[in-house]
Amino acid sequence: MFKPVCRQTVRQLRAASRCQNVGVTKRYMHAPLAFDWKDPLGASNLYTEDELAIAETAESYCQERMLPRVLEAFRNEEYDRKILEEMGELGLLGATIKGYDCAGVSSVASGLITRAVERVDSGYRSGMSVQSSLAMGGIEEFGTEEQKERFLPGMAKGKILGCFGLTEPNHGSDPGSMESVAKPHPTKKGYYSLSGSKTWITNSPIADVLLVWAKLQQTGKIRGFLVEREKCPPGTLETPKLGNKNGLRASITGMIQMDDIPVPHENMFPDIEGLRGPFSCLNSARYGIAWGVIGALEDAIARTREYALERKQFKGNPIAKYQLVQKKLADATTDAAYGILAAYQVGRLKDEGKAAPEMISMIKRQNCDRALVNTRTLQEVFGGNAVSDEYHIGRHVSNLFVTQTYEGQSDIHALILGRAITGIQAFC
Ligand SMILES: Cc1cc2nc3c(=O)[nH]c(=O)nc-3n(C[C@H](O)[C@H](O)[C@H](O)COP(=O)(O)OP(=O)(O)OC[C@H]3O[C@@H](n4cnc5c(N)ncnc54)[C@H](O)[C@@H]3O)c2cc1C
């Protein structure tokens, strides 16, 4: 059976430290690490004790509570919102935020949480990322003190669910051309009237607070608005579910249709204008995705290895004996190890305030691309059984296509990097 990587590693590290009565770092000054296919470049040695303990909590929850539910959720396209409440109880939501009942952990620790969740399913990770990085992160970074006090504690517990509405039916990679608009409300003083349409919005059908980006009519500038579902008059807000997806089926996705929603002035972010607002939220979420997709790839590697060792073809040999199968595992394991180290490096820089957005574009793009390519190749090792969802590999492949597409499609991140490298922008 599959064993959680981090939990095992934490136990090994702690046991070894106790035996030798020295710190983890000191112990490794003299003893070379044995190669561990689950952590090939010894990344676990870089994490603090706190980060390892947080990873252990997240891994235990995800493997024991989430994994048993994922097949049914994916088959029936049903997202259980209790999952966010359970995560909230463990302090996993908005985990890097300081205060407001949030855990205030490091960016590396939050990456480890994300990796643990996506080891189970990218859809579950998407639901969490939207709540934590996009909705809570946006409020924390750009909200007023009153907005933070009103929303963040409930969101940290998973009692108030958030979503993030940027993409529109006619404007995905180019959100600057959005058509959603906020104008002074014709009858309600102190209110804006919000109209427009957003699509492919994770959590929108079940969100209590919708962070919507729209152009303020008076200035033409993009602003962030907190739309509270229960305060919307009938007929002004609809959030239909987009069903029959072939990826991220364990998450819930929908539209946001706004028809003159009255939104009080105090629900607009006060200072942030233009695309800097949504892009800053997206940066945090993209950083998390870079960790998360490696979790999915690591799960694919573990399952493929186990299958290849058990499955026998030609003279009773396990297919793991064959060079072509071994190369697939070697390629995937190498990309996973490199991906984690790159995400780790950007995480440490992020906490020092030194991470450039292009760094995040690079790790989001590279880790998503490599996770998708490798998982798709590993799928071949399962032969016909790959078609059965009981083997989980096909679910990861279809999920990882979406992760490569949303929050900046891979080629768009190539253009961001190309602009940074050449000084010439190639978007249009
Ligand atoms: C399951 C799911 C959940 C999502 N959740 C959210 C969410 O919570 N909130 C939210 O706001 N959005 C969300 N999205 C939307 C997602 O971010 C967009 O789908 C993504 O940004 C791409 O936009 P698009 O689909 O309109 O593709 P398009 O912009 O139409 O792009 C189509 C293709 O054209 C390419 N392309 C576009 N412009 C250029 C160019 N200048 N040069 C070269 N190639 C180009 C792209 O790279 C891509 O390959 C979600 C999407 C999905 C599928």
The ligand as an SDF file (V2000), in Angstrom:
LIG
                    3D

 53 58  0  0  0  0  0  0  0  0999 V2000
  -11.3850   23.9640  -13.7230 C   0  0  0  0  0  0  0  0  0  0  0  0
  -11.0040   25.4090  -13.8660 C   0  0  0  0  0  0  0  0  0  0  0  0
  -11.0150   26.2280  -12.7450 C   0  0  0  0  0  0  0  0  0  0  0  0
  -10.7270   27.6050  -12.8700 C   0  0  0  0  0  0  0  0  0  0  0  0
  -10.8170   28.4120  -11.7480 N   0  0  0  0  0  0  0  0  0  0  0  0
  -10.7180   29.7680  -11.9130 C   0  0  0  0  0  0  0  0  0  0  0  0
  -10.9760   30.6630  -10.8080 C   0  0  0  0  0  0  0  0  0  0  0  0
  -11.2360   30.2210   -9.6750 O   0  0  0  0  0  0  0  0  0  0  0  0
  -10.9560   32.0010  -11.0250 N   0  0  0  0  0  0  0  0  0  0  0  0
  -10.6750   32.5490  -12.2640 C   0  0  0  0  0  0  0  0  0  0  0  0
  -10.6950   33.7710  -12.3960 O   0  0  0  0  0  0  0  0  0  0  0  0
  -10.4130   31.7190  -13.3230 N   0  0  0  0  0  0  0  0  0  0  0  0
  -10.4440   30.3570  -13.1890 C   0  0  0  0  0  0  0  0  0  0  0  0
  -10.2020   29.5240  -14.2590 N   0  0  0  0  0  0  0  0  0  0  0  0
   -9.9600   30.1220  -15.5760 C   0  0  0  0  0  0  0  0  0  0  0  0
   -8.5300   29.9550  -16.0670 C   0  0  0  0  0  0  0  0  0  0  0  0
   -7.6650   30.7610  -15.3170 O   0  0  0  0  0  0  0  0  0  0  0  0
   -8.5290   30.2810  -17.5830 C   0  0  0  0  0  0  0  0  0  0  0  0
   -9.1500   29.2000  -18.2320 O   0  0  0  0  0  0  0  0  0  0  0  0
   -7.1150   30.4940  -18.0950 C   0  0  0  0  0  0  0  0  0  0  0  0
   -6.6160   31.7230  -17.6280 O   0  0  0  0  0  0  0  0  0  0  0  0
   -7.0560   30.4990  -19.6390 C   0  0  0  0  0  0  0  0  0  0  0  0
   -7.9980   31.3810  -20.1670 O   0  0  0  0  0  0  0  0  0  0  0  0
   -8.9750   30.8750  -21.3350 P   0  0  0  0  0  0  0  0  0  0  0  0
   -9.5690   29.5760  -20.9100 O   0  0  0  0  0  0  0  0  0  0  0  0
   -9.9020   31.9740  -21.6700 O   0  0  0  0  0  0  0  0  0  0  0  0
   -8.0100   30.5590  -22.5570 O   0  0  0  0  0  0  0  0  0  0  0  0
   -7.5470   31.6080  -23.6910 P   0  0  0  0  0  0  0  0  0  0  0  0
   -7.0530   32.8580  -23.0770 O   0  0  0  0  0  0  0  0  0  0  0  0
   -8.5930   31.6980  -24.7350 O   0  0  0  0  0  0  0  0  0  0  0  0
   -6.2790   30.8210  -24.2760 O   0  0  0  0  0  0  0  0  0  0  0  0
   -6.4090   29.6950  -25.1570 C   0  0  0  0  0  0  0  0  0  0  0  0
   -5.0190   29.3200  -25.6670 C   0  0  0  0  0  0  0  0  0  0  0  0
   -4.4700   30.4240  -26.3950 O   0  0  0  0  0  0  0  0  0  0  0  0
   -3.1840   30.7390  -25.8870 C   0  0  0  0  0  0  0  0  0  0  0  0
   -2.9280   32.1780  -25.9650 N   0  0  0  0  0  0  0  0  0  0  0  0
   -3.7350   33.1940  -25.5400 C   0  0  0  0  0  0  0  0  0  0  0  0
   -3.1520   34.3820  -25.7800 N   0  0  0  0  0  0  0  0  0  0  0  0
   -1.9380   34.1180  -26.3300 C   0  0  0  0  0  0  0  0  0  0  0  0
   -0.8510   34.9200  -26.7890 C   0  0  0  0  0  0  0  0  0  0  0  0
   -0.8670   36.2620  -26.6750 N   0  0  0  0  0  0  0  0  0  0  0  0
    0.2250   34.3030  -27.3130 N   0  0  0  0  0  0  0  0  0  0  0  0
    0.2920   32.9550  -27.4020 C   0  0  0  0  0  0  0  0  0  0  0  0
   -0.6980   32.1290  -26.9870 N   0  0  0  0  0  0  0  0  0  0  0  0
   -1.8030   32.7120  -26.4580 C   0  0  0  0  0  0  0  0  0  0  0  0
   -3.1790   30.2580  -24.4310 C   0  0  0  0  0  0  0  0  0  0  0  0
   -1.8630   30.0010  -23.9820 O   0  0  0  0  0  0  0  0  0  0  0  0
   -4.0210   28.9920  -24.5320 C   0  0  0  0  0  0  0  0  0  0  0  0
   -3.2230   27.8960  -24.9110 O   0  0  0  0  0  0  0  0  0  0  0  0
  -10.4020   28.1450  -14.1360 C   0  0  0  0  0  0  0  0  0  0  0  0
  -10.3450   27.2960  -15.2500 C   0  0  0  0  0  0  0  0  0  0  0  0
  -10.6470   25.9500  -15.1260 C   0  0  0  0  0  0  0  0  0  0  0  0
  -10.6120   25.0950  -16.3530 C   0  0  0  0  0  0  0  0  0  0  0  0
  1  2  1  0
  2  3  1  0
  2 52  2  0
  3  4  2  0
  4  5  1  0
  4 50  1  0
  5  6  2  0
  6  7  1  0
  6 13  1  0
  7  8  2  0
  7  9  1  0
  9 10  1  0
 10 11  2  0
 10 12  1  0
 12 13  2  0
 13 14  1  0
 14 15  1  0
 14 50  1  0
 15 16  1  0
 16 17  1  0
 16 18  1  0
 18 19  1  0
 18 20  1  0
 20 21  1  0
 20 22  1  0
 22 23  1  0
 23 24  1  0
 24 25  2  0
 24 26  1  0
 24 27  1  0
 27 28  1  0
 28 29  2  0
 28 30  1  0
 28 31  1  0
 31 32  1  0
 32 33  1  0
 33 34  1  0
 33 48  1  0
 34 35  1  0
 35 36  1  0
 35 46  1  0
 36 37  1  0
 36 45  1  0
 37 38  2  0
 38 39  1  0
 39 40  1  0
 39 45  2  0
 40 41  1  0
 40 42  2  0
 42 43  1  0
 43 44  2  0
 44 45  1  0
 46 47  1  0
 46 48  1  0
 48 49  1  0
 50 51  2  0
 51 52  1  0
 52 53  1  0
M  END
$$$$
